[in-house]
Amino acid sequence: MYAVGNPDAYSDVIVTANYKYSFDAVRSELKGLNLWILVLDTKGINVWCAAGKGTFGTDQLVKQINIERLKQVVNHKRVIVPQLGAVGVSGYKVSKATGFKVHFGPVQAKDISKFIETGYKAGPEMRTIHFTLGDRLVLTPMEINPAMRKFPLFALIVLLICGLQPQGILFKDALRGGLPFLAMGLAAIMSGAFLTPVLLPFIPFRSFAVKGWIVGMATTLLVVRTTAILDDANAPLFALTYIFFPLFSSYWALQFTGSTTYTSMTGVSKEMKIAIPVYIGSLVVSVILAILYKMNQWGVL
Amino acid sequence: MKYLLDVSTLKLISERCKGCGTCVEVCPHEVLAMDNKKASIIDRDKCMECGACMNNCSFGALQVNKGVGCAAAIINSMIYGGEPSCDCSGDSKSTNCC
């Protein structure tokens, strides 16, 4: 337990996680107030995620209230738990076990002082979570980084396909033929993992897989129209480009569901029931098209 | 922003509701509201199935198939079994992930 200002037996108790940003936000937003901060050990995870995982929960709060002997520290029976902790903390169970009544506070630490002033009432504006452009923007590295970790494998496959000739693997062909498609792959990743999240509310349809496909298709068209990438392409390569890259973008867009504040498990499962078979099917088709493309290029077909 | 329509598994058993209003307080998306001293679902399509209302209803009036709306979590649970959870960060270097 930590003290902010000079708290006494009448001061309120704020519960938070030992996630650095939560703790720092709470501490800096509470400047000028006198409060106790009760920290639950969530192993560095934020309140929402820890509540989902079970490290910010009823049992942990009850345990911490007992360990810190809160009954002897304060002479009231209130603890303020951030609203997003309600997924893990069951107010009535905490009350039954400790006698302390849980008041679910605002989502954001900046509203805490207003919440206390208004008699522990959080209006809808304090309770609702939003998902602004800024929120989405800061989350995109969470999508781009894992995607880029897979990029070397993608690059290797593309270069192998382009470099593979009857004489062996030709480095010159790999580079000349492959580089434009590496750029295309990069464009598809950025479409799904950056453009789709940022433009989210403005892209038609609710499904993330569909949104990602639309943006991926748009960038694919844009690249094809503005560069010479498909100028010498045969039919299989043409089809491969339009089948693979928009769906590659769609896949990364679907991954962004994990970063949002409004998708549900039932909804994502429903999307995936259609999307995953489509991804696998198109991957198979893409492999066949790649083989046809090479056979055609070598004059076998 | 709204996600897919008609998918949420949220159920309110009105006969059990005693009108305490806790569910309205803990819902992060204004899915529930008080109507004539009882809770009512005013916008089910905003529900993200977080389970906060169910967890805080001492009368068992709310039921939801609680879980995370995360594709990676669902893929992991399909491959490795178990409930989909926010565990993609594991114990490794990255703790940013939910």
Interface residues (C-beta under 8 A of the other chain):
Chain A: G44 I45 N46 W48 C49 G52 K53 Q83 L84 A86 V87 G88 V89 S90 G91 Y92 F104 V107 A122 P124 R127 T128 I129 F131 M142 L200 P201 R206 S207 F208 L254 Q255 T257 G258 S259 T260 T261 Y262 T263 S264 M265 T266 G267 V268 S269 K270 E271 M272
Chain B: M1 K2 Y3 L4 L5 V7 S8 T9 T22 E25 V26 C27 P28 H29 E30 K46 C47 M48 E49 C50 G51 A52 N55 N56 S58 N65 K66 G67 V68 G69 C70 A71 A72 A73 I74 I75 P84 S85 C86 D87 C88 T95 N96 C97 C98
